Amino acid sequence: MPETIDRNKWQWTLMIMQPDFIIRKDFENAVATAKKKKDNPSIDKVRFESFTEGKSAQIMHIGPYSAEGPNIQKLHHKIAGIGGKLSGKHHEIYLSDPRRARRIK
């Protein structure tokens, strides 16, 4: 029987890469414009920050979130196997719309 996943317990941050010429003032102006257009209670959670990851390892996962566990375990095993250490949260880069991932039957 498949494991039940409580997605309400997930801790995540959605990040959208911006070109280098975008500065904090551009971000603040965009947020102000969005607030004027539509009431969105989540807009106050949006923030402008940089991200530096340092050394990293990666693996490609194709499929739904519910099936990514074995790939993440493979990645952790490989990192340990080369003497590396896990540091912080893992992050995911989507090459397509994650809402359209096919379900495994």
Beta strands, then each sheet from edge to edge (+ up, - down):
end
